[in-house]
Amino acid sequence: MAGKKVKVLEGEIRQLKSKISYFQTQISIVHEKIDGKFAIMEEMMKKLLESQTKTTSSEAREAASSQGSEENSNLIRRGKEQEVDI
């Protein structure tokens, strides 16, 4: 009787080991998929930050160049106004 109980318990242990192995495999697959998704997200974020940096720097250049042209046009206007006043 005790021998039968031992064999039943051994069978149940084998089944549990098999199920655990299956779940470990499934968890590994999900882990790999998630790692892949995070790698894609990381690349997307890098590209987004790069484009924002490029946009910000080009906007700063445009603002600086437009300020310079406004100052030049103001000087020209002042010169014309002075000519009119004289």
Biotite code that builds the C-alpha atoms (Angstrom):
import biotite.structure as struc

atoms = struc.array([
    struc.Atom([0.000, 0.000, 0.000], chain_id="A", res_id=1, res_name="MET", atom_name="CA", element="C"),
    struc.Atom([2.780, 2.407, 0.881], chain_id="A", res_id=2, res_name="ALA", atom_name="CA", element="C"),
    struc.Atom([4.544, 1.488, -2.378], chain_id="A", res_id=3, res_name="GLY", atom_name="CA", element="C"),
    struc.Atom([1.468, 2.484, -4.401], chain_id="A", res_id=4, res_name="LYS", atom_name="CA", element="C"),
    struc.Atom([1.257, 5.835, -2.604], chain_id="A", res_id=5, res_name="LYS", atom_name="CA", element="C"),
    struc.Atom([4.904, 6.523, -3.356], chain_id="A", res_id=6, res_name="VAL", atom_name="CA", element="C"),
    struc.Atom([4.414, 5.713, -7.050], chain_id="A", res_id=7, res_name="LYS", atom_name="CA", element="C"),
    struc.Atom([1.318, 7.972, -7.224], chain_id="A", res_id=8, res_name="VAL", atom_name="CA", element="C"),
    struc.Atom([3.235, 10.805, -5.570], chain_id="A", res_id=9, res_name="LEU", atom_name="CA", element="C"),
    struc.Atom([6.183, 10.293, -7.938], chain_id="A", res_id=10, res_name="GLU", atom_name="CA", element="C"),
    struc.Atom([3.786, 10.489, -10.908], chain_id="A", res_id=11, res_name="GLY", atom_name="CA", element="C"),
    struc.Atom([2.238, 13.681, -9.559], chain_id="A", res_id=12, res_name="GLU", atom_name="CA", element="C"),
    struc.Atom([5.698, 15.175, -9.023], chain_id="A", res_id=13, res_name="ILE", atom_name="CA", element="C"),
    struc.Atom([6.618, 14.355, -12.654], chain_id="A", res_id=14, res_name="ARG", atom_name="CA", element="C"),
    struc.Atom([3.427, 16.038, -13.860], chain_id="A", res_id=15, res_name="GLN", atom_name="CA", element="C"),
    struc.Atom([4.152, 19.112, -11.764], chain_id="A", res_id=16, res_name="LEU", atom_name="CA", element="C"),
    struc.Atom([7.722, 19.258, -13.103], chain_id="A", res_id=17, res_name="LYS", atom_name="CA", element="C"),
    struc.Atom([6.374, 19.027, -16.649], chain_id="A", res_id=18, res_name="SER", atom_name="CA", element="C"),
    struc.Atom([3.863, 21.832, -16.024], chain_id="A", res_id=19, res_name="LYS", atom_name="CA", element="C"),
    struc.Atom([6.531, 23.988, -14.404], chain_id="A", res_id=20, res_name="ILE", atom_name="CA", element="C"),
    struc.Atom([8.836, 23.432, -17.374], chain_id="A", res_id=21, res_name="SER", atom_name="CA", element="C"),
    struc.Atom([6.018, 24.407, -19.770], chain_id="A", res_id=22, res_name="TYR", atom_name="CA", element="C"),
    struc.Atom([5.281, 27.602, -17.827], chain_id="A", res_id=23, res_name="PHE", atom_name="CA", element="C"),
    struc.Atom([8.973, 28.489, -17.695], chain_id="A", res_id=24, res_name="GLN", atom_name="CA", element="C"),
    struc.Atom([9.114, 28.157, -21.479], chain_id="A", res_id=25, res_name="THR", atom_name="CA", element="C"),
    struc.Atom([6.030, 30.336, -21.898], chain_id="A", res_id=26, res_name="GLN", atom_name="CA", element="C"),
    struc.Atom([7.429, 32.958, -19.526], chain_id="A", res_id=27, res_name="ILE", atom_name="CA", element="C"),
    struc.Atom([10.707, 32.992, -21.467], chain_id="A", res_id=28, res_name="SER", atom_name="CA", element="C"),
    struc.Atom([8.831, 33.532, -24.739], chain_id="A", res_id=29, res_name="ILE", atom_name="CA", element="C"),
    struc.Atom([6.819, 36.404, -23.270], chain_id="A", res_id=30, res_name="VAL", atom_name="CA", element="C"),
    struc.Atom([9.993, 37.888, -21.763], chain_id="A", res_id=31, res_name="HIS", atom_name="CA", element="C"),
    struc.Atom([11.725, 37.854, -25.154], chain_id="A", res_id=32, res_name="GLU", atom_name="CA", element="C"),
    struc.Atom([8.724, 39.504, -26.814], chain_id="A", res_id=33, res_name="LYS", atom_name="CA", element="C"),
    struc.Atom([8.605, 42.211, -24.159], chain_id="A", res_id=34, res_name="ILE", atom_name="CA", element="C"),
    struc.Atom([12.349, 42.834, -24.516], chain_id="A", res_id=35, res_name="ASP", atom_name="CA", element="C"),
    struc.Atom([11.834, 43.252, -28.251], chain_id="A", res_id=36, res_name="GLY", atom_name="CA", element="C"),
    struc.Atom([8.998, 45.725, -27.712], chain_id="A", res_id=37, res_name="LYS", atom_name="CA", element="C"),
    struc.Atom([11.103, 47.742, -25.272], chain_id="A", res_id=38, res_name="PHE", atom_name="CA", element="C"),
    struc.Atom([13.995, 47.837, -27.733], chain_id="A", res_id=39, res_name="ALA", atom_name="CA", element="C"),
    struc.Atom([11.631, 49.184, -30.416], chain_id="A", res_id=40, res_name="ILE", atom_name="CA", element="C"),
    struc.Atom([10.218, 51.751, -27.993], chain_id="A", res_id=41, res_name="MET", atom_name="CA", element="C"),
    struc.Atom([13.725, 52.828, -27.002], chain_id="A", res_id=42, res_name="GLU", atom_name="CA", element="C"),
    struc.Atom([14.653, 53.417, -30.658], chain_id="A", res_id=43, res_name="GLU", atom_name="CA", element="C"),
    struc.Atom([11.434, 55.351, -31.236], chain_id="A", res_id=44, res_name="MET", atom_name="CA", element="C"),
    struc.Atom([12.112, 57.550, -28.214], chain_id="A", res_id=45, res_name="MET", atom_name="CA", element="C"),
    struc.Atom([15.675, 58.229, -29.370], chain_id="A", res_id=46, res_name="LYS", atom_name="CA", element="C"),
    struc.Atom([14.429, 59.255, -32.821], chain_id="A", res_id=47, res_name="LYS", atom_name="CA", element="C"),
    struc.Atom([11.747, 61.450, -31.273], chain_id="A", res_id=48, res_name="LEU", atom_name="CA", element="C"),
    struc.Atom([14.273, 63.177, -29.023], chain_id="A", res_id=49, res_name="LEU", atom_name="CA", element="C"),
    struc.Atom([16.656, 63.654, -31.950], chain_id="A", res_id=50, res_name="GLU", atom_name="CA", element="C"),
    struc.Atom([13.918, 65.220, -34.061], chain_id="A", res_id=51, res_name="SER", atom_name="CA", element="C"),
    struc.Atom([12.879, 67.487, -31.189], chain_id="A", res_id=52, res_name="GLN", atom_name="CA", element="C"),
    struc.Atom([16.482, 68.545, -30.702], chain_id="A", res_id=53, res_name="THR", atom_name="CA", element="C"),
    struc.Atom([16.855, 69.274, -34.428], chain_id="A", res_id=54, res_name="LYS", atom_name="CA", element="C"),
    struc.Atom([13.566, 71.199, -34.466], chain_id="A", res_id=55, res_name="THR", atom_name="CA", element="C"),
    struc.Atom([14.519, 73.211, -31.409], chain_id="A", res_id=56, res_name="THR", atom_name="CA", element="C"),
    struc.Atom([17.959, 74.075, -32.747], chain_id="A", res_id=57, res_name="SER", atom_name="CA", element="C"),
    struc.Atom([16.582, 75.025, -36.180], chain_id="A", res_id=58, res_name="SER", atom_name="CA", element="C"),
    struc.Atom([13.881, 77.153, -34.543], chain_id="A", res_id=59, res_name="GLU", atom_name="CA", element="C"),
    struc.Atom([16.540, 78.876, -32.457], chain_id="A", res_id=60, res_name="ALA", atom_name="CA", element="C"),
    struc.Atom([18.594, 79.560, -35.599], chain_id="A", res_id=61, res_name="ARG", atom_name="CA", element="C"),
    struc.Atom([15.528, 80.919, -37.380], chain_id="A", res_id=62, res_name="GLU", atom_name="CA", element="C"),
    struc.Atom([14.679, 83.140, -34.428], chain_id="A", res_id=63, res_name="ALA", atom_name="CA", element="C"),
    struc.Atom([18.237, 84.437, -34.263], chain_id="A", res_id=64, res_name="ALA", atom_name="CA", element="C"),
    struc.Atom([18.368, 85.132, -37.998], chain_id="A", res_id=65, res_name="SER", atom_name="CA", element="C"),
    struc.Atom([14.959, 86.803, -37.990], chain_id="A", res_id=66, res_name="SER", atom_name="CA", element="C"),
    struc.Atom([16.013, 89.003, -35.075], chain_id="A", res_id=67, res_name="GLN", atom_name="CA", element="C"),
    struc.Atom([19.096, 90.001, -36.987], chain_id="A", res_id=68, res_name="GLY", atom_name="CA", element="C"),
    struc.Atom([17.056, 90.915, -40.074], chain_id="A", res_id=69, res_name="SER", atom_name="CA", element="C"),
    struc.Atom([14.558, 92.856, -37.965], chain_id="A", res_id=70, res_name="GLU", atom_name="CA", element="C"),
    struc.Atom([17.403, 94.844, -36.441], chain_id="A", res_id=71, res_name="GLU", atom_name="CA", element="C"),
    struc.Atom([18.828, 95.539, -39.911], chain_id="A", res_id=72, res_name="ASN", atom_name="CA", element="C"),
    struc.Atom([15.419, 96.584, -41.255], chain_id="A", res_id=73, res_name="SER", atom_name="CA", element="C"),
    struc.Atom([14.905, 98.808, -38.193], chain_id="A", res_id=74, res_name="ASN", atom_name="CA", element="C"),
    struc.Atom([18.228, 100.513, -38.907], chain_id="A", res_id=75, res_name="LEU", atom_name="CA", element="C"),
    struc.Atom([17.204, 101.064, -42.522], chain_id="A", res_id=76, res_name="ILE", atom_name="CA", element="C"),
    struc.Atom([13.839, 102.453, -41.421], chain_id="A", res_id=77, res_name="ARG", atom_name="CA", element="C"),
    struc.Atom([15.527, 104.733, -38.914], chain_id="A", res_id=78, res_name="ARG", atom_name="CA", element="C"),
    struc.Atom([17.847, 105.944, -41.616], chain_id="A", res_id=79, res_name="GLY", atom_name="CA", element="C"),
    struc.Atom([14.923, 106.721, -43.906], chain_id="A", res_id=80, res_name="LYS", atom_name="CA", element="C"),
    struc.Atom([13.042, 108.430, -41.100], chain_id="A", res_id=81, res_name="GLU", atom_name="CA", element="C"),
    struc.Atom([16.040, 110.592, -40.336], chain_id="A", res_id=82, res_name="GLN", atom_name="CA", element="C"),
    struc.Atom([16.278, 111.541, -43.966], chain_id="A", res_id=83, res_name="GLU", atom_name="CA", element="C"),
    struc.Atom([12.619, 112.522, -43.976], chain_id="A", res_id=84, res_name="VAL", atom_name="CA", element="C"),
    struc.Atom([12.996, 114.517, -40.782], chain_id="A", res_id=85, res_name="ASP", atom_name="CA", element="C"),
    struc.Atom([15.911, 116.521, -42.140], chain_id="A", res_id=86, res_name="ILE", atom_name="CA", element="C"),
])
